[in-house]
Amino acid sequence: MQTEQIYFPTLEAVRTASENLKGVAIQTPLSKNFNLSKELEATILFKREDLQVVRSYKIRGAYNKMSSLSDNEKQIGIVCASAGNHAQGVALSCKLLQIKGTIFMPSPTPNQKINQVKMFGEDFIEIVIEGDTFDDAFNAAKLECDAKNKTFIHPFNDEKVIEGQATVGLEILNQTDKKIDYVFVPIGGGGLSSGLSTVFKEISPETKIIGVEPEGAPSMQTSIRNKQNTTLEKIDSFVDGAAVKRVGDLNFAICQQNLDEVITVPEGKICQTILDLYNKDAIVVEPAGALSIAALDLFADKIKGKNVVCVVSGSNNDITRTAEIKERALLFANLKHYFIIKFPQRAGALKEFVAEILGPNDDITHFEYTKKTNRENGAAVVGLELKTSQDLAPLIKRMKARNFFGDYLNDKPDLFQFLV
């Protein structure tokens, strides 16, 4: 029985891609983060792909693929599907290479990314909003390709795209003389992780490559556990740059062999990392861009005294998402809590609740109440922000003692999403 041959990008192909990208993609900095280095007692280096002209590494793969097309393929045009970053890389490549492109994007894509795609592509691209997830947009894009005989520019499952993304790994190794002990790399479809890991296994095989996925979309981790590429039935699309139901077949085959470990990080923790990076380092990243950094403390013991690289994959964040990011971070930290409170239908009930039940540092952030005069008690949905997570149990105890407690909503996701 013949074993199927797995494609691995060669160093020669990656070096060719690197030459091809000169003047298009910049060599991004590999810079030490002093706050995390001190906190974790390690040398933490950020590979700042968020500083690319399109604010992510995606230009590398998109341009490398599109520049390899034949004159006839360029003339007919291209199609792609993307939640944002790949679309920007494709859009800029369309303008630089004078190729007409149609870009399918799912409806939850932040407006900031859609506007950036329009800006980079100008008159060379058309944007089509389709479906709720990347996979919906992907399926629509493939139909467009088949109908009009255009070339599909895959965001990750393509040899030339993988070779382009692999140049990130090549740059890291060229930017430091120190031994790199760990690289943390975000995983969406697997283009970056498959390309980067192949370069490291060739040049620096002792380096541990850790892939990081959002907890709500563990497509690579699930596939590796199942020992076959697996399509997830449902995903949380919050980390839009890394939320796919199925990784690429090429990417899975490479990552299965090259990655030392694949871990997941809760979306709330990713949100807290975004806020910390902004508040402490004045670095703005999107959720996918924070993935690798959010995983560091899970390896605190292993990386102590080591040289560690985190690939900061992108910074295309929409400022309108800030409130949601803060909310998710507080929920994850167990500092934001929602309740149904039973208020007695009498004057002074709210004053009693505020003065005698809430703690001195508890803050009401949400209050929704409609008085119903024919009831003994009226229910209100109340959101509270606490100073410490230890304040929750005493708060609930005081509510129950005075018969204000109705229900706790944080652990009832369906009801929570409906009410809040």
N, C-alpha and C positions, 0 to 999 in steps of 0.2 A: 504493500500500500504506500503510495507516494504522499509525503507530507507537503502540505501547501506552503509555498515559499512566502515568507513575510517580508514586506518591503521595509527597509531601513534607509533613511537618507544617508548618502555617503558624505564624508567630509569634503570631498572635492565638489559635490553638488552644493553643499552649504556655503563653501567659500565662493563659488560662482555666484550664488544668490547674493552674498554680501557685496561682491563687486557690482552686481546688477542694481543694487539698492543705493549705491553711492549717489548723493545728490537728491535722493527721494526720502529715505528714512535716515534720521540722524543717529549717531552713536550716543545713546542716552547715558547719563551719569551712573556710576556705581558708587553710591555715597553712604557713609556711615551714619546711622541714626544713633545719636548720643543718648537719648532718653531710654530707648529700649536696650541699648548695649549696657548701660549702667544697671537697669532694672533686672536684666536677665544674666548679668555677669558674662557676657559673650560679646563678640564683635558682630553686630547686626548691620548688614549692608543692604541697601535698597537699590535694586535695578529699576531705574525710574522711567519705565515705558509710558507712564502717564505724561511725560514731557515730549512725546512725539508730536509732530505737527497735527496729526488727527487725534491726539491725546490717548493713543493706545498703540500696542504693538501690531495691530491688525494690518496696517499699511504694508508691513513686510511680506506677508503671505499673499495678499491681494495683488500687489504690484508685481511680485515675482511670477505669479501665475499668469496675469494678463499680458505681461510683456513677452511671454513665451508663445502666445497665440499666433497662428498663421495670419497672413494679410487678409485672407478670405474670412476667417473667423472674426477678425477685428472689424471688417466691413459689415458683417451681418449683425454684430452686436452681442451683448452679454446680458445675463440675468443673474441676480443673486437674492438670497434671503438672509435677513440679519435683524437682531434686536437692537442694533445701533453701531457698534464699533466696527464690525466688518463692513457695514454699509458705508461708513465714512472712508475706510481704506479703499473700497471699490470706487466710490464716487470720485475721490481725488485721483485715483489711477485712470479712471475714464477721462478726466479732464487732461491729465498729463499725456496720455497715449492717444487722445482724440478718438475714443471709442464710445458709442452710444450704449447706455445701460438702463435696465429696468430693475428697480430695487424694491423687493417685497419686505415689509416690516410689520410685525404684530402690533395690535392696537395698544397694548400697555407700554410700548416704547416711549420713554420720556420725550416731551416736546423738544427739549434741548438737543437731543440726539437727532431728531428728525430735521430740525432747523440747520444743524451742522452739516448733515448729509446734503441738503439743498445748497448750502454755501460752498462746500467743497466741489460738488459735481456741476454746479451751474446748469447750463443748457444741455449738458451731455447726459443727464440722468432724468428718469421719471420715477417718482415714488408711488408705490401702491400699498395701502394699509390693508392687511388681510389677517383675520383670525385673532385668537387670544394668546397664542404661544408662538415661539420660534417655529415649532414643527408645523403649525397651521400655515404660516407664511412660506415655509420651505416647500410644502406640498403644492401650494398655488404657484410658486416660482417654477417648479419642475414641470407643471402643466403648460406654463407659458413657454418654457424652453422647447418642449416637445412639439407644441403647436407651430412655433415660428423658427425652429431649427437654429436656435441661438445657443451659445456656449454658457453653461452654468458654472459660476464661480463659487465653488463650495467654500464655506467659512473654515472648514477644518479637514474634511475627508478627501484630501487631494495631495498628491506627491509634491507638486510645486509649491503649494501653500505651506505644507509641512517644512519644506526646505527653507522657505522664507522665514517662517517663525523660528526655525532652528538657529538663525543668525543671532538671536538673543543670547543663546548659550555660548556661541562662539565669542561674542563681545565680552561677556562676563569673564571668560577665561583669559582673554587678552588684556583685560583691564586691571588685573591684580596678579602679583607674584606670589601671594600667600596661598597656602593650601585651603581649598574650600571644603568644609566638612559636611555642610548641609545646604541644599537649595529647596526652598518652599515655592511651589509653582501652582497657580490657580488652574483649575480644570473646568472647562465648559464642555465643548465638543472634543477637546483633546489635541488640537493642533499645536499649541505652544508646548504642552507637556511632552508630547511624543517627539517633537523636533529637538527641544532643549535636552531632553534626557538622552537622546541618541548621541548628541555631541559630547555630553559629559561621560557617557559610558566608553566612548572612544578615547577621549583625551584625559579624563580624570575619573577613572572607574571607581575609585575609593569614595568619591562624594556620594552621600545619601540624597536621593531625590524623593521628596515628599510631595505628593499631589494633594491639593486641597479643594474640596467641593462644598457648596452650600448644603446644609442638612436637608433642605426641602427638595433637592434635586441631585441625589447621589447616584447618577447614572454610571460613572466609571467604577465607583466602589462596588456597586451591585453587580456589574458585569464581571469584574475580576473575581468576586466571590463565587459567582455562578459559573466561571470559567467559559463564558460565552457572552457575546455582546447582547445586552438585554435592554428592551424598551420598557421604560417606566410607564405605568398607567396614568399617574398623576404627579405633577410637580408644583412646587411653590415658585412662581415666576418673579419674586421680589428681586433676587440677584440676577437681573435681566441679562447681564453679560455672560453668565455662567449657568443658566437654567435651561437645559435641554433634556428631552425625554430619552434620547439615545445618542451615545457618542459615535464618532465615525468608526467604521470597521477597520480602516487602516490604523487609526489612532489607538483603538483598543488593542490591536495585535502588538503594537510597539510598546504601549504603556504596561501591558500585562507582563512583559519581559523586563522592562527598564525601570519601572518605578519601585522603590523600596517599600513604599507604603502609600495608601490613599486614605485620607481622613476627611471627616465632615465637620463643619462649624455651624452652629445655630445662627439663623438670620439675625436674631437679637444681638448676639455677640459681634457679628459683623458690623452692625449699626453702631455699637459702642466704640468699636475700633475706628470707624469713620470719624466719630466725634472727637476721639482722643487725638487722632492724627491732625485734625484741624486745630483743636485747642492747644495742643502741646508743640506741634511742629509747623503749623500753618500750611499743611499739605492737604489738598482737596482730592479725594479719591471717590470713585463710584463703588457700589457694593462689591463688584467682582474684583476691583483693585485692592480692596482691603482683605480679601480672603487669605492670602499667604501670611499676612501679619497677624490676623486674628488667631491663627493656629499656633503661634510661637509658644505661648505659655503652656500648651499641652505637652511640649517637649522641653520644658524648662530644665529638667535634670540632665537630659541627654545633650543639650547644646551648651551647657555651662562651660566656659573657657574655649568654645569653638568659634570658628569663622562660619557665619551663616549668611546666606543670600536670600532675600525675599523679592520675588518679581512683583513689582507694583504695576499691574497690567493696564490700568486705565483711569482716567479722571473725568469721564463724561457724565457728571452728576447733574441732575436737574434740581435747582434750588427749591422748587416747589415741593420736593420730596423731604425737605428737612424736618418738617413736623412729624411725618411718619417715621423717619429714621430715629428721631428722638424718642418717640412713643415706643417703638420696638426695643430700643436700648433700655428704657426704663422698665418695660415689662420683663425683659430678660434678666435684669438686675434685681427683680423682685421688689421694685420700688414704686411701681404704678399698679393700682388695684381698682377693679370695678365691682360694685355691689348693687343689688337691689335692696334699698333701705325702706322699711315700713314706717312711715311717719304717721303718728296719731293725728287725726283730723281735729286739732285744737290749736289755739294760739300759743306760741312759745315753744312748739315742738322743735322747730329748726334751731332756735336759740339753744335749747337743751342739747341738741345733737352736736352743735359747734363748740359749746362751752364745756360740756361734761363728758363727751364721748371721744371727740377728736383729741389727739395728743397735741402738745404745744408746737410741734414741728410738722404736723400733718397739714397738707394743702389740698383744698378742693379744686380740681381742675376740670371737672365735668359735672353738670347737674341738670337733670331732665325730669320734670315733675308736672303733672296735671291734677288739680284738685277735683275730686269726685265727692260731692257732698253727701251722697247716700251710703258712704262706706265709713266704717269705723277707722280704718287705716288707709292711707294713700301711698302707693309705691313710687319710688323715685330711683332712677338710675344715677348713681353717684360715682365719679372717678376721683380717687385720692392718690396723691403723690406723697410718699413717706420719706423720712430722712434716712432711715436704715431698714433693712429687711426684717430685723428683729422686732420692729414696732408693729408688725402685722398681727401676730397672735394676741397680744394684749388688746389691740383695737377691736378685733372680732369678739373677744371675751366681754368687753364693755358694751358692745352693741347687743349681744345676746342677753346680758344681764338686765338691760333696760328695754328689751323687746323691740329693738329697732332693726335687728338683723333679718333680712329676707332671703338673700341668696348671694353666693360669691360667683362672679362671672368669669374670672380669668381661666379657670379650668373647664369651662364649657364653651369650646371654640365656636360651635355653630350659633348658639345664643349670643355669644360675645360679639361675633361679626355682625349679627343682625341688629343688635341694640346700640353698639358703639361705633 
